């Protein structure tokens, strides 16, 4: 029997909106990725359409630095030179970048702020699901802050200190407040939304050539 998230994940119909370029120079290009578009190709020709392919059609030299989940929207940076790719990849690896997300959660999250420290690992029998595992999971930490409560839901700012797969989604689930519209982890009314309510709102990094601190922001679409 197919589980609800398997059926939701099986159909790939990416948006056809033109690229939203927020910044470009000779070293980097920063975009606002729409929800529903893969960052990189998936397995099989039906999953070939993705952000990096579209970006390389305009910027042939573009190189991958990091990714966003298919259903997450928001800020993503590509390098335009090998030097920039090495430099930015090191910034991400050494946690010198700072990413801030905004999400809408099912229910009323309290208190006003906190930190989730729960190690994560892939749930092999139910891929691509991830799960908390204190024995073999990789360390994962997320700071969160409530922005406001809205009609039985919570709008929250999420600041991951690590970058595990589905980290924000599983950490919010562990708090008992799944992200609305999550086709993998949400059920019932919480799943009944047109998209995953998770957006990469702000990205802070140092320019790979000048070292100058840069802040990029993308408006929250929900």
C-alpha positions in Angstrom: 0.0 0.0 0.0 1.4 3.4 -1.0 1.8 5.8 1.9 0.5 9.4 1.5 3.9 11.0 1.2 5.0 8.5 -1.4 2.0 9.4 -3.6 2.6 13.1 -3.0 6.3 12.8 -3.9 5.8 10.6 -7.0 4.5 13.4 -9.2 7.0 16.0 -10.3 5.5 19.0 -12.0 8.0 21.9 -11.4 6.9 25.5 -11.8 7.8 27.2 -15.0 8.4 30.7 -13.6 11.4 32.6 -15.0 14.6 32.7 -12.8 14.5 35.2 -10.0 18.0 36.5 -9.8 18.6 38.7 -6.7 22.4 39.3 -7.2 25.0 38.6 -9.8 28.7 39.5 -10.2 31.7 37.9 -11.8 32.0 35.4 -8.9 28.5 34.5 -7.7 24.8 34.5 -8.6 22.1 34.4 -5.9 18.6 33.3 -6.7 15.2 32.9 -5.1 14.2 29.3 -5.8 10.5 28.5 -6.2 9.0 25.7 -4.2 8.5 22.5 -6.2 11.7 22.7 -8.2 14.7 20.4 -7.6 18.0 22.0 -6.9 19.9 19.3 -8.9 18.6 16.5 -11.2 16.9 13.5 -9.6 17.2 9.9 -10.8 15.6 9.4 -14.1 14.8 11.6 -17.1 11.5 12.8 -15.6 13.5 14.5 -12.8 16.0 16.2 -15.1 14.5 19.7 -14.9 16.1 21.5 -12.0 17.4 24.8 -10.9 21.0 24.3 -11.7 20.1 23.2 -15.3 18.0 26.4 -15.7 20.7 28.5 -14.2 23.4 27.1 -16.5 21.3 27.9 -19.5 21.8 31.6 -18.5 25.1 31.3 -16.7 26.9 28.3 -18.3 29.8 28.5 -15.8 27.5 28.1 -12.8 28.7 25.6 -10.2 26.8 24.0 -7.3 27.6 25.1 -3.7 24.6 24.0 -1.6 21.1 22.8 -2.1 17.5 23.4 -1.0 14.9 20.6 -0.7 12.6 20.4 -3.7 9.6 21.8 -1.8 11.5 24.6 0.0 11.7 28.0 -1.6 14.2 30.8 -1.1 17.8 31.8 -1.2 20.4 29.7 -3.0 23.9 30.8 -4.2 25.8 29.4 -7.1 29.5 30.0 -7.8 30.6 31.3 -11.2 34.3 30.3 -10.9 36.1 27.3 -9.4 37.7 29.6 -6.8 34.3 30.9 -5.7 33.0 27.3 -5.4 35.9 26.2 -3.2 35.7 29.4 -1.1 31.9 29.2 -0.6 31.9 25.5 0.0 34.5 26.0 2.8 32.3 28.7 4.3 29.4 26.4 4.5 31.5 23.5 5.8 33.0 25.7 8.5 29.6 27.2 9.4 30.7 30.7 8.5 27.5 31.3 6.6 24.3 32.0 8.3 20.9 30.9 7.0 17.6 32.0 8.4 14.3 30.4 7.4 10.7 31.2 8.0 8.0 28.5 8.4 4.4 28.0 9.4 3.8 25.2 11.9 0.7 23.3 12.8 -0.5 24.2 16.3 0.7 26.8 18.8 4.4 26.4 19.5 5.6 27.5 23.0 7.7 29.0 24.6 8.7 31.9 22.4 12.1 30.5 21.5 14.4 27.5 22.0 16.9 25.1 20.5 16.5 21.6 19.2 19.5 19.3 19.4 18.5 15.9 18.0 20.8 13.7 15.8 19.4 12.6 12.4 19.8 9.7 10.1 18.0 8.5 7.0 15.1 6.1 7.6 16.4 3.5 5.1 13.1 1.6 4.9 11.2 4.8 4.2 13.5 6.9 2.2 13.6 9.9 1.7 12.3 10.2 5.3 14.8 11.1 8.0 14.5 10.2 11.6 16.0 11.0 15.0 18.5 8.4 16.1 20.6 8.9 19.3 22.9 5.9 18.5 24.0 6.5 14.9 22.5 9.9 13.9 24.6 12.8 12.9 24.5 15.9 15.2 21.9 18.4 14.2 21.0 21.7 15.9 18.3 24.2 15.1 17.5 27.5 17.0 13.9 28.7 16.7 12.0 31.8 17.6 8.2 32.3 17.4 7.2 35.3 15.3 3.4 35.1 16.0 0.5 32.7 16.4 -2.1 32.7 13.5 -5.4 30.9 13.7 -4.1 27.8 15.4 -0.8 27.9 13.6 2.6 29.3 14.4 4.9 31.5 12.2 8.4 30.8 13.3 12.0 31.8 12.4 14.4 28.9 12.1 18.2 29.2 12.3 19.9 25.9 11.6 23.5 25.6 13.0 24.0 22.4 10.9 22.7 21.4 7.5 21.3 17.9 7.7 18.8 16.6 5.1 15.2 17.5 6.2 16.7 18.9 9.5 14.1 21.7 10.0 11.2 19.5 9.0 12.2 16.6 11.4 13.1 19.0 14.2 9.8 20.7 14.1 8.0 17.4 13.9 10.0 16.3 17.0 8.6 19.4 18.8 5.1 18.2 17.9 4.5 21.0 15.4 5.0 19.8 11.9 5.6 22.3 9.1 2.3 22.9 7.2 2.1 21.4 3.7 4.8 18.8 4.3 4.0 16.0 2.0 6.4 13.6 3.8 5.9 14.3 7.5 2.5 16.0 7.9 -0.8 14.2 7.9 -4.5 15.3 7.9 -5.2 19.0 7.8 -1.6 19.9 8.4 -0.7 18.3 5.0 -3.6 19.9 3.2 -1.8 23.0 1.9 -0.7 24.0 -1.6 3.0 23.9 -0.7 5.5 23.2 2.1 5.4 26.3 4.2 9.2 26.6 4.5 11.3 29.4 3.0 15.0 30.3 3.1 14.5 34.0 3.9 18.0 35.3 4.6 21.6 34.2 3.7 24.7 35.8 5.1 28.1 35.0 3.6 31.5 36.6 2.7 32.1 37.4 -0.9 34.7 34.8 -2.2 36.9 37.4 -3.7 36.8 40.5 -1.5 35.8 38.8 1.7 33.2 41.5 2.3 30.2 40.4 4.3 27.0 40.2 2.3 23.4 39.7 3.3 20.7 38.5 0.9 17.0 38.4 1.6 14.1 36.9 -0.3 10.4 37.9 0.5 8.4 35.2 2.2 5.7 34.0 -0.3 3.2 32.7 2.3 
